[in-house]
Amino acid sequence: MGLAIQVFLFVVNIGTSLRADEMAKWSKYEITLPVSRGNLVLAKYISVVILLVLGMFMGSVTVALLHISGYTMTLPIMLRGFEVGLTLSFFSIAVMYPLVLKFGTEKNELILILSTFGAIGMQLLTAACLAKWTDGMNMRHPLVEAVSTVIAIIIFFASYFVSVKIHKAKEF
């Protein structure tokens, strides 16, 4: 679970970044740049992916340090940590970013918490749907974890198009 938290903590900082941008009135300035609104949103999504890669790198460093110290982590446990972290991160940002664009950053902490609960709910729903193949509702089953991660990534990519639409309609 520590690996999942390391991956997720890197992405949580996006909310702080969005708030800082709003307080600095960056949004009003950035739309005057010779860059399309779609590319402005794409930059945010790329930064999320970069943060996820950094979180996974730090998780890998943690695994390496544990291995050096004599603690061996099995591959299934390591994969579970990364899958849970990626699922939480992709789903949370996929829900949080369009909502923050739409409603502002004043409530971004609440939106992040609710989107995180949404990610957990999505994992529960996935476990329920796959119960027939996973010997009951088993959230720790590798199939449930893999499918949840894939669903979260798909929702993340779909969220980009929703965010572009909101950004284009928004008057800063």
C-alpha positions in Angstrom: 0.0 0.0 0.0 3.0 2.3 0.6 3.8 2.2 -3.1 0.2 3.2 -4.0 0.5 6.2 -1.6 3.8 7.2 -3.1 2.3 7.3 -6.6 -0.8 9.1 -5.5 1.0 11.8 -3.5 2.8 13.0 -6.5 -0.5 13.6 -8.3 -2.3 15.3 -5.4 0.0 18.2 -6.0 -1.9 19.1 -9.2 -4.7 20.6 -7.0 -2.1 22.9 -5.4 -0.8 23.8 -8.8 -4.2 24.7 -10.1 -4.9 26.9 -7.1 -1.6 28.7 -7.5 -2.4 29.3 -11.2 -5.8 30.7 -10.3 -4.4 33.0 -7.6 -1.7 34.3 -9.9 -4.4 34.9 -12.6 -2.4 32.6 -14.9 -5.5 31.4 -16.7 -6.3 34.9 -18.0 -2.8 35.2 -19.3 -2.4 31.8 -20.8 -5.4 32.1 -23.1 -3.7 35.1 -24.8 -0.7 32.9 -25.8 -0.5 31.6 -29.3 -1.4 28.2 -28.1 -4.8 26.5 -28.5 -6.9 25.8 -25.5 -6.7 22.1 -26.3 -2.9 22.3 -26.0 -3.2 24.2 -22.7 -5.3 21.4 -21.3 -3.0 18.8 -22.8 -0.1 20.3 -21.0 -1.9 19.7 -17.7 -2.6 16.1 -18.6 1.0 15.6 -19.7 2.2 17.0 -16.4 0.0 14.5 -14.5 1.5 11.6 -16.5 5.0 13.0 -15.7 4.1 13.1 -12.0 2.8 9.6 -12.2 6.1 8.4 -13.8 8.0 10.2 -11.0 5.8 8.6 -8.4 6.4 5.1 -9.9 10.1 5.9 -10.0 10.1 6.8 -6.3 8.2 3.6 -5.6 10.8 1.6 -7.5 13.5 3.3 -5.4 11.6 2.3 -2.3 11.5 -1.3 -3.5 15.2 -1.2 -4.3 16.0 0.2 -0.8 13.9 -2.4 0.9 15.6 -5.1 -1.1 19.1 -3.7 -0.1 18.0 -3.7 3.5 17.1 -7.4 3.3 13.3 -7.2 2.9 12.1 -8.8 -0.3 8.8 -7.7 -1.8 7.1 -10.2 -4.0 6.2 -9.2 -7.6 2.4 -9.5 -7.0 2.6 -7.2 -4.0 4.7 -4.7 -5.9 2.4 -4.8 -8.9 -0.6 -4.4 -6.6 0.9 -1.3 -5.1 1.5 0.3 -8.5 -1.9 -0.7 -9.9 -3.8 0.7 -6.9 -1.7 3.9 -7.0 -2.3 4.3 -10.8 -6.0 3.6 -10.5 -6.5 6.1 -7.7 -4.4 8.7 -9.5 -5.8 8.4 -13.0 -9.4 8.2 -11.8 -9.1 11.1 -9.3 -7.5 13.5 -11.7 -9.9 12.4 -14.4 -12.8 13.6 -12.2 -11.0 16.4 -10.4 -9.6 18.4 -13.3 -12.8 19.0 -15.3 -14.7 19.8 -12.1 -12.1 22.3 -11.0 -12.1 23.9 -14.4 -15.9 24.1 -14.2 -16.4 25.3 -10.6 -13.0 26.8 -9.7 -10.3 25.8 -7.2 -12.0 27.0 -4.0 -13.2 23.5 -3.3 -10.4 21.5 -4.9 -9.6 19.6 -1.7 -13.3 18.4 -1.4 -13.3 17.5 -5.1 -10.1 15.5 -4.7 -11.5 13.6 -1.7 -14.8 12.9 -3.5 -13.0 11.8 -6.7 -10.8 9.5 -4.6 -13.9 7.9 -3.1 -15.2 7.6 -6.6 -12.1 5.7 -7.6 -12.6 3.3 -4.7 -16.3 2.9 -5.7 -15.2 2.2 -9.2 -12.9 -0.6 -7.9 -15.7 -2.0 -5.8 -18.0 -2.0 -8.8 -15.4 -3.7 -10.9 -14.9 -6.3 -8.2 -18.6 -6.9 -8.1 -18.9 -7.2 -11.9 -15.9 -9.6 -12.1 -17.0 -11.7 -9.0 -18.0 -14.6 -11.2 -14.4 -15.0 -12.4 -12.6 -14.0 -9.2 -14.2 -16.4 -6.6 -16.4 -13.8 -5.2 -16.0 -10.1 -4.8 -12.3 -9.9 -4.3 -10.7 -6.4 -4.8 -7.2 -7.9 -4.4 -7.6 -10.3 -7.3 -5.1 -9.5 -10.1 -7.9 -9.4 -12.7 -9.8 -6.8 -10.6 -6.7 -4.7 -10.1 -5.7 -4.8 -13.8 -9.2 -4.1 -15.1 -9.7 -1.2 -12.6 -6.4 0.4 -13.8 -7.4 0.1 -17.4 -10.8 1.6 -16.7 -9.2 4.5 -14.8 -6.8 5.1 -17.7 -9.7 5.1 -20.2 -11.7 7.6 -18.0 -8.5 9.7 -17.7 -8.2 10.0 -21.5 -12.0 10.7 -21.9 -11.6 13.3 -19.3 -9.2 15.2 -21.5 -11.9 15.8 -24.1 -14.4 16.9 -21.4 -11.8 19.3 -20.0 -11.1 20.8 -23.4 -14.8 21.4 -24.0 -15.1 23.1 -20.6 -12.0 25.1 -21.1 -13.1 26.4 -24.5 -16.5 27.4 -23.1 -15.0 29.1 -20.0 -14.6 32.8 -19.8 -11.7 33.7 -17.6 
